[in-house]
Amino acid sequence: MSEDMDRIMHENVPHGADAASRATRRAWRDRLNVRASHKMLTGAACALLGGAFWGFSGTAASALFDVYHVDTMWLMSVRQLLAGALFMIIILLFDRKRFVQLWTTREHRRTQLIFTFFGLLANQFFYLTAVRLTNAGTATVLQCLQLVFIMAYACITAHRRPRKREIAGLLMAFVGTVLISTGGDLTKLSIPPLGLAMGLLTALGAALITILPVKILPVYGSTIVTGSAMFLSGIVTTIFVQPWNNAPALDMGGIETLVVFILLGSFLAYLLYMQGVKDIGSMRAGLIGTVEPVSATVTSALMLGIAFAPTDIIGFVLIIGMMFLTV
């Protein structure tokens, strides 16, 4: 589609004042508007599906934990390795040159390694642990607190104070987190303390995923950076976990859930969402991507029978509202 758009943009459009020239220019503008609208709709649909699939991955993980008692490290290593392998197939088929350049450029390779282990791998571990200790909806909503860490980083690096809307968003995030963790009763926690800690660490890891690769993403693209990081982290964790030695007993339903978790919740979720970012920009895609915690909450309630208290729902709404204020 981008090649088609470039061709239209570089068409020789007549500049005359005669009727034929004016008609040609109108037709040219109409074609531009149609293609721009199509690109906007396609990008919005991709971002929506990507966010929904991400949320659904948390529900799939919950099912694997609760029904099949899958080990967290086993699931993480298998997910990273297989989803990363799918990305590597795309990279080696269509963008091998830039992939080689990334790993042969010393400074960029160092940044990629830091991003792989302190960003992507850490986030995946904390997220799956938070899902196991709480539930998919709660873990996914707590991950949205990444924007608080990103906002703090932006203020520190830009040497500025938070804006009024950012402060309002911070207060909403704080109140939402308190409601989720206490159920409205400030004298006790309604979720395990370790689950809350893992949720907050998930948010920190998600923020690092955004911050760490900021210099190499424009050079190599998100597919190469994230795909190769996922595959490398999968190789490393597989060496230590050795998932073939402690594979869980999965029936056909468990295998289908695992396939959905890897294919939809990891590979396609990322691929679709990043296409949305490319087509409509990170701000619009980020706002549409707020469907992720909604998807995780709804699918957890419908498929796993998890009941959320009114205070949980209010907390979810406050944290999602925080995203609209700070994005």
N, C-alpha and C positions, 0 to 999 in steps of 0.2 A: 504493500500500500504506500509506503514512503517513497518508493521509486516512481509510482504513478503520480503522487503529489508533486514530486520534484519536476516531473515532465510537464505537468500543468503549469507550475510556477514559472517555468522557463519558456513557455509558449510565446511566440511572437504575436503580441496583441496589437492590432492596429490602433493608431492614435488619432485617426481622422475624425472630423465632425459629421461626416455623412451618415446616413441611416444604416448602411451596411456595417460600418465600423462600430457604431454604437450598439448594434444588435450583436456583433461578435464579442464586444466587451461584456455585455450583459450575460451572454451565454458562458463566457469564461468565468465571471464572478459566480454564476449559479453552480458551475461545476466545482469551484473551490468550496462554496458553502456546503454542497451536498457531501463532498468528501470529508470536510472538516466535521460535519455533523455525524457522519458515519464513524469517523475515527473516535469522536467523543463518546458515542454510544458503545462502540466496541471496547474502548478503554474502561469505561464505567462498568460494563458487564464483566470484564476480566478482573477488575479490582474487587467487585462484589463477590464473584465466585471464589477468587483466591482467598479473601477474608473468611468466607463461609467455610471453605475447605480447611483452613487453619483451625477454626473453631471446632470443626468436626473431628479433627485429629486428636484433640484433647479428650473427646468423648470415646473415641476408639481406644485410646490409651487407658482410660478408666476401665473400659470393659475388659481389656487384656489383664489389667492388674487385679480387678475384683473377681472376675469369673475364672480366669486361667492362671492366676497367681504368677504372672510373668515377672521376672526380675528386672528392676529398673535399668541396670547397666546392660543386661542382655538386650533389652528392647532398644536402648539408645545405640548400641554398637551396630545392631542389625539395620536400624533405620538409617544411620549415617552412611553405612557402607553401601546399602542397596540404592538409596535415593541418590547418593553421591555418584554411584556408578552410572545411573541414568543420565545425570548431568554430564559426566565425562564422555559419554557416547556422543552427546550433542556437541560438546566442546571440540572433541577430536575430529568430528565430521565437518564442522562449519567454522571453527575459530582456533585451529591448532597453533597458528603463528603467534597470536597474542598470548596464548597459554604458555608457550615456550618462553616468550619474552618475559612474562611475569616471574617465572621461576629461575631465570638466568640473570635477572637484574637484582643485584645484591640488596639494595635498600628496599626495593619493593617486595622482595622475598621475605625480608625480616618483618615488614609490616604484615604481610600475609600470614606468616606463622603466628604472630601475636594475635591477629584477628581470629585465626583458626582455633587456638586453644583457650584464649582468655575471653573471647567474644562468643563465637558460635557454639563451641563445645560446652562451655560453661553454661550458657543460656539453655541449651537442650537438656543438660543434666538437671539443673535447678527446676526447669519447667516440669519435666516428667516426675521429679521427686515431689513437687508441689501438687501435681495432679494426684499422685498416689496418696499423699497425706491429707488432702482436702477433697476436691472434686474438680472436674474440668472447667466448669463455669467460674468458680472462685479463682483458680490458678490463672485462667486466661484474663480475667478482669484485673487481678493484681499485676499481671505483666504489663497492662496498660500504663501503670505508674512509671514506666520507662520515660515518659515525657517529663516527669518531674526531674529526673536525673539529667536528661538532655537540656532542659531549661536551665538548671543550675550550671551545667558545663558552658552553655552559651553565654550566660551572664558573667561567669568568671573569665572566659577567654576574651570577651568583648569589653570587659571592665565597665559593666553597666549594672544598674539595679533592675530587678524584675519590674515589668510593666504591670499596670493595674489589673488587666485581664489575666495575666500570669499569676498574680497573687491570688485572685479570685479562684482560678483553677487549682492552685495549690491548696487552698482551704477546702475546696470541694473534694479533692483527692484525699486529704487528711480525714475529713468527716466520713467519707465513703469507706475508707480503710478501717476506721474505728467501728463503724456499723457492721461491716462484714466480719471483723475479727471478734467482736464482743456480742453481736446480736442485740445491741442496744443496752445491755447490762454491763456497765463499766467495771464491775467488780470481778468479772471472769471472762475468759476467752471462749468463744463458741467454736473455734477451730484450733487444732493443736498448735502450740507455740512454734514448733519446728516447721509446721506447714506454713505459718505466717512468714517465718524467716525465709523459707525457700521461695515463697511468692515474691518477697521483696528482692531477694537475690536474682530471681528470674527477671524482674524489672531492670535491675542493674545490668545483667547480662544482655538484655535486649537493647539497652541504651548503648552499651559498648559495641554491639553489632552495627549500630548506626554511626558511632563516632570513630572507631578505630580504622575502618577502611576508606575514610573520606578522601584520602589523597590518591588511592589507587583505583577506586571505582570509576572515575571519569576516563581513566586510561585504558582499563581492560574490560569494563562492563561487569554488571552484577552476576551474570551467569558464570563467568570464569572465576570471579573472586569467591562467590558463595559456593558454587558447585565444586570447585577444587578443594575448598576448605572442608566441605562436608565429606568428600571422599577421603581426604587425608585423615581427618579426625576419625572416620569410620575404620580406616586401616589400623590406626594406633590403638583405638579402644578394642578392636577385634583381637589384636595381638595379646592384650592383657586379659580380656574377658573370655576369649576362646568360646564363642557361643555354641560351637558344635559339640562341646563337652557337657553343656548343661541346658540343652534345648528343652523348653517346656512341652508338656503334652497338650498339643492343640488338635482339636477335632476340625471338621471342615468349616464350622462357624468361626473358630479361632483363627484358622488360616485366612479366611475371607476378611476378618477384621484386621489382621496384620497387613494384608495386601492393601486394604483401604487406607490404613494408617500411613503406609509408606508411599503409595502411589498418589492418592488424593491429598492426604494431609501433609505430605512433605514435598514431593516432586511437583505435582500439578498446582498445588497451592502457591508455591513460590513462583513457578513459571508464569501463571496467570496474573498474579498480583504485580509482578515486576513489568509485565506487558502493560498493565493498567497504568503504572507509574510512568512508563515511557510515553503512552498515548495521551494521558490527561494531566500529568505532573504529580509530584509527590504530595502536594497539599490536598488536591481533590481525592487522590487515591487513598491518602491517609484517613480522610473523613469517611469515605465509603468503607474503608477497611475496619471501621468501628463495628461492622456487622460481626467481626470475629468473636468478641465476648458474648454477643447476643446468640450467635449460632451455637457456641459451646454450652450456654445456659439452657437454651431451648432443647437441643438434642440430648443433653444430660437428663433433663426432666422427662422427655418423651420416651427415650430409649432405655434409660437406666433407672427411671423412677425416682430420681433424686428430687427431694422437696426443698425448695428454697423459702426461707422465712421472709416476711414483708421487709424486715430490716436489711436482708441480703439484697433484695430487689432495689430498695432505695439506695443502698451503697453502690450497686452496679450502675444505676442511673447517674449518680453523682460523679463516679469516676469516668464514665463515658462522656458526661457533660464537660468534665475537665479537659478531655481531649479536644473538644470543639473550641474551647477557649484558648488553648495553648498551641494548637497546630498552626 
